[in-house]
Amino acid sequence: MNDLDVFDRLLAPEGQTLLAELRHHDPSAELAAATRLRRDHPADLVSAALGQAQLRQRAVAKFGADAWRMYFTPNGVEQSTRAAVAAHRAARLAALGVRTLADLCCGIGGDAIALARAGIRVLAVDRDPLACAAARANAEALGLAELIEVRCADVTEVDTAGYDAVFVDPARRKKTRGGRIFDPEAYSPPLSWAVEAARKAPVAALKIAPGVPHDALPEDAETEWISDGGDVKEAVVWFGAAGDGADRITPGGRRATLLPAGDSLLGAGLPDPEPGPVGDWLYEPDGAVIRAHLVADVARQVDGRLIDPTIAYITADRLTGTPYATAYAITDVLPFHVKKLKALLRERGVGIAVIKKRGSAVEPEELRKKLKLGGGRKSCTIFLTRVAGAPAMLLGQPATDPASDPATDPVTPGP
């Protein structure tokens, strides 16, 4: 019996009973659960239900409570878009006037779900029969079957004419040993095919890895890097000249979007700012800003400069609010020296240290062991970086941290 047959049995009453029993399954007790359940159910069905329960637990991080009603494959969990990111993209497509869309390489249907919830009718296509079965089951389980048609086919052979938009999410993981694929032409299908398919549609969006080289991006498209909670999740290449206002697609544009707030920065093509001395404030740009090469745009917002030509840290003499970077009040700028740092932290009663690095060969955990922090109640953020080409240590506090308030902390901004 193949995987598809077992999956179909999971959807039947006996399979549903098993999945309900495993809703709060403890993975560490899997052997005991398997032994108990196999007394009353077929072994292959019990194994499939246990596997599905594990996948659902993993998928909660991406899909929240919906994960417990959904169906997954191992690759489907790994490659699915986080629900918040998929919802953002679906909302932008809806704002662009998209009402029908061909979702190519749909996997288990995570993006199709977000699109349907945005009111878009979706043709979801994948060549993996098990992924298609999961996508159909997910559409049904979430009450979206009327808006999602699932078709098992080779996406390169699907006619997308007549659809308002095309969305392509090429496979970016190796089939045999897992792991990510970094060469866009090694995607399945290759990025070059996806780009040509996108250019034939009125509006198109291609999901790609956020580390894609900028020189591999098509010049007639806008590329948007998206972070969620500070973690860069993906890049999206947008085609078309649709929309107006903030949602308009800007060919050649580079954009950084930060979720959950939804702040979106479209680059102005600025040159890199000149480096200069470290001021009272340090700004750490969001990863999406860095990936989109928009550090210069944030530096202009805060009237700042770089601490080093090769480091994406911005410094300024006064605090200016921006959603695109986290600000820190800087108290000390020192050459890198472990013993001096250890003595300084002990003198100030620092017992908690957040250690960040950019442009330094020193590993934060190795430094933490050497510092041997005591039980002091104060905290400190330590930046291991370079200033004007030289290894340096910057000490400070987040701007929102009460400890950085001069009224409550004797260590105030300024070297």
Beta strands, then each sheet from edge to edge (+ up, - down):
strand 1: 100-104
strand 2: 121-126
strand 3: 148-152
strand 4: 165-168
strand 5: 203-208
strand 6: 222-228
strand 7: 231-239
strand 8: 254-259
strand 9: 263-266
strand 10: 281-285
strand 11: 305-306
strand 12: 314-316
strand 13: 325-335
strand 14: 350-357
strand 15: 378-387
strand 16: 390-398
sheet 1: 3+ 2+ 1+ 4+ 5+ 7- 6+ 8+ 9-
sheet 2: 11+ 12- 10+ 13- 16+ 15- 14-
end
